Amino acid sequence: MPSTRFLEVGKIRLGDAYAKLWPIFFSDTNAMPTVLIIDDNQAVAIALDVLLSLHDIDAISAHTPTEGLAMLEQRSVDLVIQDMNFTQDTTSGEEGIALFQQIRHRYPDLPVILLTAWTHLNAAVDLIKAGAADYLAKPWDDARLIATVQNLLELGQANRALQQRVRQEHKHKRELETKYDLRGLIWQDAATERVLQMACQVARADVPVLITGPNGAGKERIADIIQANSSVKDGPFVVLNCGAIPAELIEAELFGTEAGAYTGASRARDGKFAAADNGTLFLDEIGNLPLAGQMKLLRVLETGRFQRLGSNKECQVKVRVLSATNADLAAMIKAGTFREDLLYRLNLIQLHLPPLAERPGDILPLARHFLPEGKSLHASAEQALQGHTWPGNVRELKNVMQRAGLLASSDEIKAQDLGLPPVAQQSANNVEIELDKETIEQALAKANGVIAQAAQELGLSRQALYRRMDRLGIAR
């Protein structure tokens, strides 16, 4: 007859004989997360095993710290539940502290729940600060324990997925940098990678490409990368900013002039098309090209032929044309200021480079790249950079970093060195950004102790600043 004696640990009563058969009935745990229980009390291990199994969580057990550490080396484990005392009549928790420290040292990302019948509040607080996920007393509350375990497992799964995605992104980045000439471009964000991937993919096709995006986002860098990976990469790369040339001179810049074509034209001069023959011509701010210039550009794109200003002789060139704009060309067509047929010729392939604010992964790598040698970023500066909206895009970021590198009082750039306007101190997950003691004290000194002014400088409310002052021991 099987034993009728029952074990009661937590809120589960389990017959001895049934407990021995449980692993046989539920042996298929391939898809389950795994929890390691390290406890010298077998009844505790069995009860936790059953409780976790009822929630589709696999459990393995060890009865000593040495056995538990050995299992961690042999098995893939998602979470540890460990006792704090392993020697009979011991309640100090020193054995559990030593075990936790070893696990933390060897597996810093592995969540650990501490479990003990002898609750020492000070020890619990210290261990939570040291990285323990939770500290529960025996007998435990099943609902709380399961909720804690499930939350930690879900968090661990999310972190692993994030790490896998980051590794995959790094792999793609290395592959892209190995396969193509990216002209030393600094980037990290997936949105930038998508643009680069398409730019390199179409680079060898002899077709016009229109690059759209806001000013300062890096459209010319994308054009340079297309040229560097094109079939005419050994030819010239000529750039013309259509917005920087007066309307009456744009045709002369594009097509060249004969001597005497207009007042001041004392000699014949080649235009950009002639200079870019057998290479690439990049027309930046194409939306600023006047209608007369648009008509002549359309003819060159269709035939490869043009006339110098003041000449009746046609010139023949072979030029790959890339163009860029921050304007809404569709709206300009409706307004009659841009030719629809020209747009069709220019945007056979269209690449859109998002603003820097929509490529947050690029911000810190670019910021570090723009810093003078020997300078570094403080955590407060990193938070300020990521919180700024960057209306001027990469061009603005470059100016901010170069100015901070010149004016900062130390080699470590802090938030106040950047000169950025205050931003709402909220991260993407609504957690307030933390500022260190030195940053707050500097803001208070600058404001002569006026809390409202210091709070505005830091981008905080007065109440939020008071909370941080109290927490960091700064006298009001």
BADORO-958155 format. One record per residue (C-alpha): x, y, z. Coordinates in steps of 0.5 Angstrom, whole numbers. Example, Ala and Ser with C-alpha at 12.3 -4.5 7.8 and 13.67 -1.06 7.14 Angstrom:
BEGIN
NODE    c1    c2    c3
NODE    25    -9    16
NODE    27    -2    14
This chain:
BEGIN
NODE    c1    c2    c3
NODE     0     0     0
NODE     3     7    -2
NODE     4    11     4
NODE    -2    16     7
NODE     3    21    10
NODE     2    28     7
NODE     7    33     6
NODE     5    40     7
NODE     9    46     4
NODE     7    53     2
NODE    -1    51     0
NODE     0    44    -3
NODE    -1    38     0
NODE     2    32    -4
NODE     2    24    -2
NODE     9    21    -2
NODE     8    16    -7
NODE     4    21   -12
NODE    10    26   -11
NODE    15    20   -14
NODE    10    19   -20
NODE     9    26   -22
NODE    16    27   -26
NODE    14    20   -30
NODE     7    23   -32
NODE     9    30   -34
NODE    16    28   -37
NODE    15    32   -44
NODE    18    39   -42
NODE    22    41   -48
NODE    18    47   -49
NODE    18    49   -42
NODE    22    54   -39
NODE    27    51   -33
NODE    27    53   -26
NODE    33    51   -21
NODE    31    50   -14
NODE    36    50    -9
NODE    34    47    -2
NODE    36    42     3
NODE    29    41     4
NODE    26    35    -1
NODE    19    37     1
NODE    20    44    -1
NODE    23    42    -7
NODE    17    37    -9
NODE    12    42    -7
NODE    15    47   -12
NODE    16    42   -17
NODE     9    41   -17
NODE     7    48   -17
NODE    11    50   -22
NODE     9    44   -27
NODE     2    46   -26
NODE     4    53   -29
NODE     7    49   -35
NODE    14    51   -32
NODE    20    45   -31
NODE    23    45   -25
NODE    30    41   -23
NODE    32    41   -16
NODE    39    41   -12
NODE    40    40    -5
NODE    46    43    -3
NODE    50    50    -6
NODE    55    46    -9
NODE    50    41   -13
NODE    46    47   -15
NODE    52    51   -18
NODE    54    44   -22
NODE    47    44   -25
NODE    48    51   -27
NODE    54    49   -31
NODE    51    43   -34
NODE    44    45   -36
NODE    40    51   -39
NODE    36    55   -33
NODE    32    61   -34
NODE    31    62   -26
NODE    33    60   -20
NODE    30    59   -13
NODE    34    58    -7
NODE    34    57     0
NODE    38    62     5
NODE    40    56    10
NODE    43    49     8
NODE    46    47    15
NODE    41    44    20
NODE    39    49    26
NODE    43    55    22
NODE    39    61    21
NODE    44    67    19
NODE    43    66    12
NODE    50    67    11
NODE    50    60     6
NODE    45    63     2
NODE    48    70     1
NODE    55    66    -1
NODE    51    62    -6
NODE    47    68    -9
NODE    54    72   -10
NODE    57    66   -13
NODE    51    65   -18
NODE    51    73   -19
NODE    58    73   -21
NODE    58    67   -26
NODE    51    68   -29
NODE    50    76   -28
NODE    43    76   -32
NODE    40    70   -29
NODE    34    72   -24
NODE    35    69   -17
NODE    29    69   -12
NODE    31    68    -5
NODE    27    63     0
NODE    27    63     7
NODE    24    61    13
NODE    28    66    17
NODE    26    73    14
NODE    32    78    16
NODE    29    85    13
NODE    36    88    13
NODE    39    82     9
NODE    33    82     4
NODE    34    89     3
NODE    42    89     1
NODE    41    83    -3
NODE    35    86    -7
NODE    40    92    -8
NODE    45    87   -10
NODE    41    84   -16
NODE    36    79   -13
NODE    30    79   -16
NODE    25    78   -10
NODE    26    75    -3
NODE    20    71     0
NODE    19    68     6
NODE    16    61     8
NODE    11    59     8
NODE    10    62     1
NODE     4    65    -2
NODE     3    61    -8
NODE     0    66   -12
NODE     5    71   -11
NODE    11    66   -12
NODE     8    64   -19
NODE     6    71   -21
NODE    14    73   -19
NODE    16    67   -23
NODE    12    68   -29
NODE    14    76   -30
NODE    21    74   -29
NODE    21    69   -34
NODE    17    73   -39
NODE    22    79   -38
NODE    28    74   -39
NODE    25    72   -45
NODE    24    79   -48
NODE    31    80   -46
NODE    34    74   -50
NODE    29    76   -56
NODE    32    83   -55
NODE    39    81   -55
NODE    38    76   -61
NODE    35    82   -65
NODE    41    86   -63
NODE    46    80   -65
NODE    42    80   -71
NODE    43    87   -73
NODE    50    87   -71
NODE    51    81   -76
NODE    47    85   -82
NODE    51    91   -80
NODE    58    87   -81
NODE    56    84   -87
NODE    53    90   -91
NODE    60    93   -89
NODE    64    87   -92
NODE    60    87   -98
NODE    59    94  -100
NODE    63   101   -99
NODE    60   105   -94
NODE    64   111   -94
NODE    66   110   -87
NODE    58   112   -85
NODE    57   112   -78
NODE    50   108   -76
NODE    47   103   -72
NODE    39   104   -73
NODE    35    99   -77
NODE    32   104   -81
NODE    38   107   -83
NODE    40   100   -85
NODE    34    99   -89
NODE    36   105   -93
NODE    43   103   -94
NODE    41    96   -96
NODE    37    99  -102
NODE    42   104  -104
NODE    47    99  -105
NODE    42    94  -108
NODE    40    99  -114
NODE    47   102  -114
NODE    50    98  -120
NODE    43    99  -124
NODE    44   105  -129
NODE    38   109  -127
NODE    36   115  -123
NODE    35   115  -116
NODE    31   120  -112
NODE    33   121  -104
NODE    28   124  -100
NODE    28   127   -93
NODE    29   133   -88
NODE    35   138   -89
NODE    41   135   -85
NODE    39   128   -85
NODE    45   125   -89
NODE    42   125   -96
NODE    49   127  -100
NODE    52   121   -96
NODE    47   116   -99
NODE    48   119  -106
NODE    56   118  -104
NODE    55   111  -102
NODE    51   110  -109
NODE    56   112  -113
NODE    62   108  -109
NODE    58   102  -111
NODE    56   104  -118
NODE    59   101  -125
NODE    62   108  -125
NODE    65   109  -118
NODE    72   110  -122
NODE    68   116  -125
NODE    67   123  -122
NODE    62   125  -117
NODE    60   132  -118
NODE    55   135  -113
NODE    51   141  -115
NODE    46   144  -109
NODE    40   147  -113
NODE    38   151  -108
NODE    45   155  -107
NODE    45   158  -114
NODE    41   164  -117
NODE    35   162  -121
NODE    39   166  -127
NODE    45   162  -126
NODE    43   155  -125
NODE    43   153  -133
NODE    50   156  -133
NODE    52   151  -128
NODE    48   145  -130
NODE    50   146  -138
NODE    56   151  -138
NODE    57   157  -142
NODE    60   160  -148
NODE    64   166  -148
NODE    60   172  -148
NODE    54   168  -147
NODE    52   173  -141
NODE    55   179  -138
NODE    61   177  -134
NODE    62   171  -138
NODE    69   172  -141
NODE    71   165  -143
NODE    67   158  -144
NODE    66   154  -138
NODE    64   147  -137
NODE    58   146  -133
NODE    56   140  -128
NODE    54   135  -133
NODE    60   136  -137
NODE    64   135  -131
NODE    60   129  -129
NODE    61   125  -136
NODE    62   118  -134
NODE    61   119  -127
NODE    55   121  -123
NODE    52   128  -122
NODE    48   129  -115
NODE    43   135  -115
NODE    41   137  -108
NODE    35   141  -107
NODE    32   139  -114
NODE    26   142  -112
NODE    29   149  -112
NODE    30   148  -120
NODE    27   153  -124
NODE    22   151  -129
NODE    26   153  -135
NODE    32   149  -132
NODE    27   143  -131
NODE    25   143  -138
NODE    32   142  -140
NODE    34   137  -135
NODE    29   133  -137
NODE    31   133  -144
NODE    38   131  -142
NODE    36   125  -138
NODE    32   123  -144
NODE    37   124  -149
NODE    44   125  -146
NODE    45   131  -150
NODE    45   139  -148
NODE    47   145  -151
NODE    52   150  -147
NODE    49   157  -146
NODE    50   161  -152
NODE    51   156  -156
NODE    48   152  -162
NODE    52   146  -161
NODE    50   140  -158
NODE    54   136  -153
NODE    53   128  -151
NODE    55   126  -144
NODE    54   119  -140
NODE    52   121  -133
NODE    48   118  -128
NODE    44   123  -124
NODE    42   122  -117
NODE    38   128  -114
NODE    35   129  -107
NODE    30   134  -104
NODE    26   136   -97
NODE    20   138  -101
NODE    14   135  -102
NODE    14   135  -110
NODE     7   132  -111
NODE     5   138  -108
NODE     9   142  -112
NODE     6   139  -118
NODE    -1   141  -116
NODE     2   148  -115
NODE     5   148  -122
NODE    12   149  -120
NODE    15   142  -121
NODE    14   138  -128
NODE    11   132  -127
NODE    14   128  -132
NODE    21   130  -129
NODE    19   127  -123
NODE    17   121  -126
NODE    24   121  -129
NODE    28   122  -123
NODE    24   117  -118
NODE    25   111  -122
NODE    28   109  -115
NODE    26   113  -109
NODE    30   112  -102
NODE    27   116   -96
NODE    32   117   -91
NODE    28   119   -84
NODE    30   124   -80
NODE    35   123   -74
NODE    29   123   -69
NODE    26   117   -72
NODE    33   113   -72
NODE    35   113   -65
NODE    40   108   -65
NODE    44   113   -69
NODE    44   118   -64
NODE    50   116   -59
NODE    54   113   -64
NODE    54   119   -68
NODE    55   123   -62
NODE    61   120   -60
NODE    64   120   -67
NODE    63   128   -67
NODE    67   129   -60
NODE    74   131   -61
NODE    79   126   -59
NODE    80   124   -51
NODE    73   127   -50
NODE    67   122   -47
NODE    60   122   -46
NODE    57   122   -38
NODE    50   118   -37
NODE    46   125   -37
NODE    49   127   -43
NODE    47   121   -47
NODE    40   121   -44
NODE    39   129   -46
NODE    42   127   -53
NODE    37   121   -54
NODE    31   126   -51
NODE    32   131   -56
NODE    28   132   -62
NODE    34   134   -67
NODE    30   139   -72
NODE    37   140   -75
NODE    38   132   -76
NODE    45   130   -76
NODE    48   137   -78
NODE    45   140   -71
NODE    48   134   -67
NODE    55   135   -70
NODE    55   142   -69
NODE    52   141   -61
NODE    58   136   -60
NODE    63   140   -63
NODE    61   146   -59
NODE    61   142   -53
NODE    68   139   -54
NODE    71   146   -54
NODE    67   149   -48
NODE    66   143   -43
NODE    70   144   -37
NODE    72   137   -37
NODE    74   131   -41
NODE    67   128   -40
NODE    61   131   -43
NODE    55   132   -38
NODE    48   134   -40
NODE    49   142   -38
NODE    55   142   -43
NODE    51   141   -49
NODE    47   147   -49
NODE    40   143   -51
NODE    33   146   -49
NODE    30   142   -43
NODE    26   136   -45
NODE    21   133   -41
NODE    24   128   -36
NODE    20   122   -39
NODE    23   116   -42
NODE    20   111   -47
NODE    17   107   -42
NODE    15   113   -37
NODE    20   112   -32
NODE    23   119   -30
NODE    30   120   -32
NODE    35   120   -26
NODE    40   125   -25
NODE    46   124   -21
NODE    48   129   -15
NODE    53   133   -19
NODE    49   135   -24
NODE    43   137   -19
NODE    48   141   -15
NODE    51   145   -21
NODE    44   147   -23
NODE    43   149   -16
NODE    49   153   -16
NODE    48   156   -23
NODE    41   158   -21
NODE    43   161   -14
NODE    39   156   -10
NODE    33   158   -13
NODE    29   151   -14
NODE    24   153   -19
NODE    30   156   -24
NODE    34   150   -23
NODE    28   145   -24
NODE    27   149   -31
NODE    34   148   -33
NODE    34   140   -31
NODE    27   139   -35
NODE    24   137   -28
NODE    18   140   -24
NODE    20   143   -17
NODE    17   137   -14
NODE    21   132   -18
NODE    27   136   -16
NODE    25   136    -9
NODE    25   128    -9
NODE    31   127   -12
NODE    35   132    -7
NODE    32   128    -1
NODE    34   122    -4
NODE    41   124    -6
NODE    42   128     1
NODE    42   135    -2
NODE    40   140     3
NODE    34   144     1
